[in-house]
Amino acid sequence: MVLDERTEMGRVAAIPESVCEQFSRRTLSGTAAARAYAAGQGLDWDTLDAKRKIGLIKQGCKIRAARSRTILPT
């Protein structure tokens, strides 16, 4: 296990970054939503602590998932 400097979370060093990215698209999508939400709230993503970032990412994943389940009328 090593500390990922970008995410400030633990990861298994033996697993290549490219493999991690393929299995974490939801997280990447949630991170994009979290960054956008933070910017909309006037927050600087790069200065937030890891706990706050994780909370925003989880919230972003939930928002994206809810949007994908929404059926629009035709």
Secondary structure, DSSP 8 states (H G I E B T S, - for coil): -EE-TTT-SEE-TTS-HHHHHHT-HHHHHHHHHHHHHHHHTT--GGGS-HHHHHHHHHHHHHHHHHHHH-----
